[in-house]
Each structure stands twice: as structure tokens, then as C-alpha cells.
């Protein structure tokens, strides 16, 4: 099958998932349409199997699962045997059940997942983990993965029922646990621009009080830290320090991408 159009759908709070899946999509050398579901809900869409269509879905891993906003978005996309590639991006700890969850959601929506991969990017909370990733080595791996996907698709046809190799993960999935770490703003640095409030995927920040965070809504994605032009938002506190010591201490060894085709 010759791919003529790629639809990329992603949730990317700190932009590294976007960087990963867009690099993969662009390696195909065809028309690419991107849909960012980080800040807004996706309208229902159908991607037909014909006309050389391909879906690439990209999601970050939060505590071993994909974010609920991302799962809701994938449920809004329907295929009719349309080929798809699932990519999860994690911060060098583990991707647990996230990739399997993505593949299951795509199958429920009528897609045939021909490839799935877990790539690594800088951790959104503990930025010492996988700092600076995806790096040159990761981008080279993305090119290799893209080549393998293109070769698989060349042999693929509508009605192809060749199963995807068993993707790492467990059913039932691990519980989607909230991370009890939430960034706060530094009042001495914040200039009140409101960028964090406008771009927060969870609506956990109010523009009138941008240094505060609604812990009941915050999903600990790190978007506010990444977008603040004054670098006034950060994770911290006693609980953060305790978690940092354990999580960073146990996960500094570099992990490499894994894929299933």
C-alpha cells in the first residue's frame, strides 16, 4: 500500500511527543495533517482505509497509562480497517501498559495497528531523567522505525489480518493513578501574563491567580512549566524531593526505544 496522506493525532504537554511523532510522519515524505488534542477536545473524525490513508497516534505516558484526555481523543477517531501506528513517549522510567492501551483503543475504533513503539523523552516532572531527549540517537532510531513501518506498509493491503506482535503491557491495565505533585508559581518572578492558564490542558490555573494550582484538576503534565516565558513555575516541596530521590535514583540508566511490527 502506498501512503499518500498521514493524519497525526497527539497529546503533547511539553512538546516532546509532538516532536517524536512529527519526525516519524515526515520521514514518509507525503502529505501530513496534524491534530493537537492537548488543549482542546477532538471532534469526531473518520479516516477511511482507502486513498492511502495512515493514522499516527502519539501519547505521553503518565504513571504507566496514557492521559485521560488522550484516551478520550482516540475514542473519537474511527477507521474501517485503516492502518495505524501507535507511539507512546515516556520519561525513562517505564511505559507499563500505555502502549497496549493505545493499541486496544485503536482496535476498538476500527483501525489495524501495523506497528507500535515506545520512545523516550525528557521526563516532564523530573527533568534530569532523559534530559535533552529525544536526541540525535533517538532521531536516528525514529528514522529506522519509520523505514521498517514503510516496508511493512508496502506489503500491507486492505483486509490484511496479520497480527501485531504481542505489545508489552498487561490487561487489566494498572490503575490510572493521579500524581500527587503539582507545580506552583514564584510570585517574585511571575509577571502575570497568563500563558500558563491559557495553555493548561486541565484548566487547573486561573489567569487572575497564575501562581496557584488547583491540585484537584492538575494532571502534573508540566505544560505550565514548559510554556512560562519567565520560568516562574516549577515542581518542588518536600514530597517532590522525596519522590525525586527515589525515581531519579532508580532510573538514570539510559533506556532505548522499543518497537513492535
C-alpha distance (Angstrom), angle and dihedral (degrees) to the residues before:
residue distance angle dihedral
X1 . . .
X2 3.78 . .
X3 3.80 112.9 .
X4 3.80 112.4 -136.8
X5 3.79 102.6 163.6
X6 3.80 132.2 28.1
X7 3.79 123.9 -163.4
X8 3.80 111.6 -159.1
X9 3.80 117.9 -162.5
X10 3.78 118.4 -177.8
X11 3.79 147.1 160.2
X12 3.79 108.8 -144.9
X13 3.79 118.1 166.2
X14 3.81 96.2 172.1
X15 3.82 95.4 27.2
X16 3.81 97.5 -115.5
X17 3.81 94.4 106.3
X18 3.80 88.2 52.3
X19 3.81 90.8 49.8
X20 3.79 90.5 51.1
X21 3.81 100.0 48.0
X22 3.79 95.4 38.9
X23 3.81 90.6 53.6
X24 3.79 88.4 51.6
X25 3.81 92.9 48.1
X26 3.79 94.3 46.7
X27 3.81 90.8 52.4
X28 3.82 87.6 70.9
X29 3.80 91.6 65.1
X30 3.81 96.4 -138.5
X31 3.80 138.5 104.0
X32 3.81 112.2 -53.5
X33 3.81 127.5 -165.7
X34 3.79 117.1 -170.7
X35 3.80 128.0 -157.4
X36 3.80 118.6 -169.6
X37 3.81 111.6 -157.7
X38 3.80 95.2 177.7
X39 3.79 96.4 101.4
X40 3.79 104.2 20.1
X41 3.78 138.3 37.2
X42 3.77 116.7 -103.5
X43 3.78 117.8 -115.8
X44 3.83 114.1 -127.9
X45 3.80 110.5 -82.8
X46 3.79 137.6 178.2
X47 3.79 124.6 -149.7
X48 3.79 110.5 -162.8
X49 3.78 121.0 -141.0
X50 3.79 94.1 -128.7
X51 3.80 130.6 72.3
X52 3.78 93.8 50.4
X53 3.81 96.7 -71.8
X54 3.80 123.3 168.3
X55 3.80 130.6 179.9
X56 3.80 120.9 -148.5
X57 3.80 112.9 -169.7
X58 3.79 121.0 -167.1
X59 3.80 126.4 -170.8
X60 3.81 135.3 167.0
X61 3.78 121.5 -126.8
X62 3.80 117.1 -117.6
X63 3.82 113.7 -175.3
X64 3.79 91.0 -25.9
X65 3.81 97.8 -48.5
X66 3.80 136.6 77.8
X67 3.83 116.7 -102.3
X68 3.79 116.2 -88.8
X69 3.81 90.6 -120.4
X70 3.79 88.5 56.6
X71 3.79 93.3 48.7
X72 3.80 90.5 50.3
X73 3.79 90.1 51.2
X74 3.81 92.9 51.8
X75 3.79 89.5 51.7
X76 3.81 88.7 58.0
X77 3.82 93.2 59.5
X78 3.79 119.2 83.1
X79 3.77 130.8 -169.1
X80 3.79 135.0 178.8
X81 3.76 100.1 -140.1
X82 3.81 89.6 -43.4
X83 3.82 115.3 163.5
X84 3.79 116.7 -110.6
X85 3.78 140.3 -178.8
X86 3.81 119.7 -148.6
X87 3.81 119.6 -153.5
X88 3.78 125.7 -179.7
X89 3.79 122.2 -172.7
X90 3.79 122.6 -153.4
X91 3.79 138.1 178.0
X92 3.81 101.1 -113.4
X93 3.82 96.5 -84.6
X94 3.82 104.6 90.0
X95 3.77 139.0 -61.2
X96 3.81 92.7 -141.7
X97 3.84 108.8 174.9
X98 3.81 99.1 -14.9
X99 3.81 98.9 100.4
X100 3.79 92.9 45.1
X101 3.81 88.9 49.3
X102 3.81 89.8 53.8
X103 3.80 92.7 49.5
X104 3.80 91.0 49.5
X105 3.81 92.5 50.1
X106 3.80 91.4 49.3
X107 3.80 91.4 49.4
X108 3.81 90.3 50.0
X109 3.80 88.0 53.5
X110 3.79 93.8 54.4
X111 3.81 100.2 -98.2
X112 3.80 128.8 135.6
X113 3.79 106.0 -138.3
X114 3.79 104.9 -147.2
X115 3.81 95.3 177.0
X116 3.79 139.2 11.9
X117 3.77 130.9 -170.5
X118 3.78 143.3 -179.9
X119 3.80 115.4 -146.9
X120 3.78 130.0 -178.9
X121 3.80 130.5 -122.1
X122 3.77 136.1 167.4
X123 3.79 110.3 -64.9
X124 3.79 110.3 -103.7
X125 3.82 94.9 -140.9
X126 3.80 105.0 26.0
X127 3.78 99.4 38.5
X128 3.80 93.8 -176.3
X129 3.80 86.6 74.7
X130 3.80 112.0 87.8
X131 3.81 89.0 -10.8
X132 3.79 111.7 -163.9
X133 3.79 94.9 9.2
X134 2.94 137.8 174.2
X135 3.81 82.6 60.7
X136 3.80 133.2 169.3
X137 3.79 91.8 -74.8
X138 3.80 90.6 52.2
X139 3.80 91.8 48.4
X140 3.80 89.7 52.0
X141 3.80 88.9 50.7
X142 3.80 89.2 50.4
X143 3.79 89.6 54.6
X144 3.81 90.1 49.9
X145 3.80 91.1 48.6
X146 3.79 90.9 47.4
X147 3.79 91.0 52.3
X148 3.80 90.7 51.2
X149 3.81 90.0 49.5
X150 3.80 91.9 50.4
X151 3.79 91.0 50.6
X152 3.80 90.5 50.0
X153 3.79 91.4 49.3
X154 3.79 92.4 49.9
X155 3.80 87.6 63.9
X156 3.81 94.3 38.8
X157 3.80 123.2 101.3
X158 3.79 135.8 174.9
X159 3.76 107.9 -78.7
X160 3.82 92.8 29.0
X161 3.81 105.5 150.0
X162 3.79 98.5 -178.3
X163 3.82 103.0 141.5
X164 3.78 122.4 -123.8
X165 3.82 111.5 -114.9
X166 3.79 112.7 -98.6
X167 3.79 107.9 -73.3
X168 3.78 117.3 -140.8
X169 3.80 113.6 -99.6
X170 3.77 143.7 77.3
X171 3.78 138.0 -101.4
X172 2.93 121.1 -114.1
X173 3.79 89.4 42.4
X174 3.77 120.8 -128.7
X175 3.79 113.4 -89.7
X176 3.79 115.0 -83.3
X177 3.79 97.0 -115.2
X178 3.79 123.1 -166.9
X179 3.80 113.8 -123.4
X180 3.83 108.3 -124.6
X181 3.81 92.9 -145.0
X182 3.79 119.4 99.0
X183 3.82 129.5 176.1
X184 3.78 121.6 -122.1
X185 3.77 132.7 -162.5
X186 3.79 127.2 -112.7
X187 3.81 107.1 -126.1
X188 3.80 91.0 -157.5
X189 3.80 91.1 59.8
X190 3.83 105.0 28.8
X191 3.82 113.5 99.0
X192 3.81 94.2 -168.2
X193 3.82 96.0 -114.0
X194 3.81 91.4 146.0
X195 3.80 96.3 -138.4
X196 3.80 91.3 131.0
X197 3.80 92.4 52.4
X198 3.79 94.0 47.8
X199 3.80 94.3 49.1
X200 3.81 101.1 38.3
X201 3.83 106.8 119.4
X202 3.80 92.2 -150.8
X203 3.79 100.5 44.4
X204 3.80 89.0 -121.5
X205 3.82 95.8 140.9
X206 3.79 127.4 65.3
X207 3.82 117.3 -148.2
X208 3.80 91.7 -135.6
X209 3.81 90.5 56.7
X210 3.82 106.1 27.7
X211 3.80 95.7 163.4
X212 3.80 92.4 63.5
X213 3.81 126.4 77.6
X214 3.79 127.0 -156.0
X215 3.80 99.8 -131.3
X216 3.80 90.5 -164.7
X217 3.80 91.3 62.6
X218 3.82 102.4 29.4
X219 3.82 114.6 106.6
X220 3.83 93.6 -168.0
X221 3.80 91.3 -121.5
X222 3.81 95.9 143.9
X223 3.81 94.9 -129.4
X224 3.83 92.9 129.7
X225 3.80 91.5 50.9
X226 3.80 91.5 49.4
X227 3.81 97.2 48.0
X228 3.82 102.2 40.0
X229 3.84 106.1 114.6
X230 3.81 90.9 -157.9
X231 3.83 95.1 46.9
X232 3.78 86.9 -125.9
X233 3.81 97.9 140.9
X234 3.78 125.8 75.6
X235 3.78 145.2 148.5
X236 3.78 115.6 -106.8
X237 3.79 148.2 127.5
X238 3.78 135.9 100.9
X239 3.80 96.0 -62.6
X240 3.80 90.4 49.0
X241 3.81 91.4 50.7
X242 3.80 91.2 51.0
X243 3.80 93.3 47.9
X244 3.80 92.0 44.7
X245 3.79 92.3 55.3
X246 3.80 92.0 52.6
X247 3.80 102.1 37.6
X248 3.79 97.8 39.8
X249 3.79 92.3 41.3
X250 3.80 92.2 54.0
X251 3.80 98.9 42.5
X252 3.79 110.4 41.8
X253 3.81 94.9 108.9
X254 3.79 108.3 101.0
X255 3.78 115.6 -106.6
X256 3.80 122.4 -156.8
X257 3.81 131.3 -142.6
X258 3.78 120.0 -84.7
X259 3.77 126.6 -158.6
X260 3.77 141.0 -177.2
X261 3.82 122.9 -152.0
